[in-house]
């Protein structure tokens, strides 16, 4: 081999070495940066209630009293999966930041070897002491009205309605010795919701006959003795049992009028899931009559909103009912990949009514603090999101997007984007269809029912679609066109820091 050839080889080898070393440095830096960006995801939300530990499902006894909002929870004191149903307890002064308190009502054994669980129900402020539970002149007595669920060897053996009462703002409770106060002798009869009806000075209970797809209405002057006055049912969605009914008056926008709204937890348009529906109509103090409404009016068209009920005894300056629901679905609820706790609630939502094609429908407005990082932007076809928040946000943010569609074929809003993983909200103006897809959102393999999407019909308004998207670690709430349509879904990204972007079609 000639010296020239040898020198050429040495130069070539040196060149390859330098290039390889440079590439290794670049790859090492990228790997380091990737590791930095891929810190483990924290799934506990900041602005949605979740228990300090263990399992929760339905919210119970939502009530305001003396500056505190109370939520009681279907709670398992002994583990992070469903069981031993008791009432947990938390309080807040702003409906956003919650403080856990000791368990309020705990499952207890019966002499025959069965146990009495505290299933779902409500709470009222018995300011007139109609129950006789409280000392003379005391106006802050709380009464819980709940379902007594008899469990025998892991199977339900009967359900009836019972009472418990508290004189110290729900910190301690006494179970009424005269329970049950309402028992019709069937296995499935549950979830009482009680309101005061001043026109007749009586309490009204709305309670579910789940397998008959009905709710019944009862009245009482003292919360102890109940008489049936009417029933409503076999309308709307009857694909699954009816649960957690509630009756409240909701204001019609632009007027001083209110209408009665009956909210029910039931089936979903997707076969394996549960969801919520509502009826708008009239209540005469004895029974409910719905407006003529075709099809099903969904309260939330995502897969993770269930068992929502209203807060009662709201402050005098509250102009709208406020509801809160369980942000989960029975299709996979026991298996979601959170650590130490399992289950969380939706944001509190204010309700009003608006008219569309002669039908009254619900508009929902989320209750949120101003401190949540927010991007408010109007985009036309082809324009991009360029904020720093869209790149670095720790999975807690709010996007208020006004999309001027123009001649576009729609768009995709990618959320929780990290590498190949993302949650996608897309809109197709030709089909007037909004889709919320989490099939490639991160951790999806914990249950076969979790991946996939949900969709809803959404018409543009003057060529515009408005999306108010709230991302809170693992909970995403989407309010479309100023809350006329809502979707709530869970997603579990692999990284604690993700991006979001918009792609026009």
Secondary structure, DSSP 8 states (H G I E B T S, - for coil): --HHHHHHHHHHHHHHHHHHHHHHHHHHHHHHHHHHHT-B---S-SSS-B-SSEEEEEEEEEEEETTEEEEEEEEETT-SSS-SEEEEEEEESSSSS-EEEEEEE--EE-TTS-EEEEEEEEEEE-TT-TTS-S-TT----EEEEEEEEEEETTEEEEEEEEEEEESSTTSS-EE-TT--SB--S-S--EEEEEEEETTTTEEEEEEEEGGGTEEEEEEESSSSS-EEEEEEES-S--SS--EEEEEEEEEBTTSS-EEEEEEEEEE-SSTT-EEEEEEEEEE-SS-EEE----S--BS--SSS-EEEEE-BS--TT--S-EEEEE-S-TTTGGG---SSEE-BB---EEEEEEEETTEEEEEEEE---TTS-EEEEEEETT-----STTT--TTEEEEEEEEE-TT---EEEEEEEETTEEEEEEEETTTTEEEEE-TTSS--TT-TTTSSEEEEE---BTTEEEEEEEEETTEEEEEETTTTEEEEEE---SBSS-EEEEEE-
